[in-house]
Amino acid sequence: MIEPKRGGAKKYNPDEPNRVPQTRAFLLYLLPMPMLFLALWRMLGGNGVSAFGFAAGFALCMLAATLVRKGVGIEQEARRRKIVRRSSTVPYKMIGAGVLGLAVFLSASFGAGIALLSSVFLGVAAVIGSVFVYGTDPSRNAPDMPAVGVTSEEVLEILNEADQKILAIEAAKDRIHNVELKDRLKSIIVGVREIMGIVEDDPRDLRRARKFLRVYLDGAQRVTEGYADTHKYGDSGELEDNFRNVLGTIETVIGEQKVKLLENNLTELDIQIEVLQLQLEKEGV
């Protein structure tokens, strides 16, 4: 059987972190702190104009930091996923850079009493510095979601939920000591990642993969966690055999579903999922 070429699935790298901490923009929260103390100092000294300049600058810096941090978060998600949220059409980082420039201008002009031209120069320098450090906002390179019947938020929500279930399966895998079972679970995780990659390549597949990524993967998570929790109290040959049988079915179904997703065969895919659900209930693992 020849698989139709549709871009292929994204390979999963187990060494790649699933979440990138948004710490780059946190510096913008720390640097303006002297403005707050200067505002209080000038207020106590009776210099209302200067106090206003530093206070307004501090408040705007906090707003700029929040906007830039949101933009950085969207950029990180855009790098991790091929689909970009609709909210990324808002240039958060560029707006944040502009707000930061205004904050520096007010602090320099009204707070520190620097000449107007010099204050403008400092504000522009702040904007340029923000863009240089944090970059510009990612372009919206996602397909037109309404044209395929789903929104980008819906696709990303399901993919992120699947990510959390995979993380739970990985955590349960680490509590299992049987090398064979651990390796098979690792193979299953890779297979699920490949199916998620197919959805990212063509969001139209979400209609066919929704039940797999939510219902079926949720069942696989519960079975794995249940075995890991029970296994720690002692070895059970029957329990291990049942779990091994379930893993074999999961591996088979994943392989078949990857092919069926590429072939757009929705009916057989749903039947396979229902069969696996019945087996999970029957095995009682």
SULFENSUL-V151981 format. One record per pair of residues at least 6 apart in sequence whose C-alpha atoms are under 6 Angstrom apart, sorted by the first residue. I is the first residue (numbers start at 1). J is the second residue. D is the distance in Angstrom with one decimal. If there is no record, write none. Layout:
i->{I I}
j->{J J}
d->{D D}
//
This chain:
i->{9 9 9 10 25 28 29 32 35 35 39 39 39 42 43 50 50 53 53 53 53 54 54 57 57 57 60 61 61 64 64 64 67 67 68 68 68 71 71 75 78 82 83 84 85 85 91 93 97 97 98 101 101 101 101 104 105 105 105 108 108 109 145 145 148 162 169 172 172 173 175 176 199 199 208 223}
j->{194 197 198 197 69 65 65 58 54 58 51 54 55 51 51 110 111 106 107 110 111 107 111 103 106 107 103 100 103 96 99 100 92 96 92 93 96 92 93 138 84 200 142 142 152 153 137 137 127 130 127 123 124 126 127 123 119 120 123 114 119 119 151 152 204 213 221 225 228 182 228 228 205 206 266 285}
d->{5.2 4.5 4.8 4.7 5.1 5.2 6.0 5.9 5.2 5.6 4.2 5.0 5.3 5.0 5.3 5.4 3.9 5.3 4.8 4.6 4.2 4.8 4.9 4.1 5.8 5.1 5.3 5.5 5.9 4.2 5.4 5.4 5.2 5.0 5.9 4.3 5.2 4.9 5.0 5.9 5.4 6.0 5.0 5.6 5.5 5.8 5.6 5.9 4.9 5.6 5.9 4.1 5.9 5.1 5.0 5.2 5.1 5.8 4.8 5.5 5.4 5.5 4.9 5.9 5.5 6.0 5.5 5.3 5.8 5.8 6.0 5.7 5.3 5.9 5.8 5.8}
//
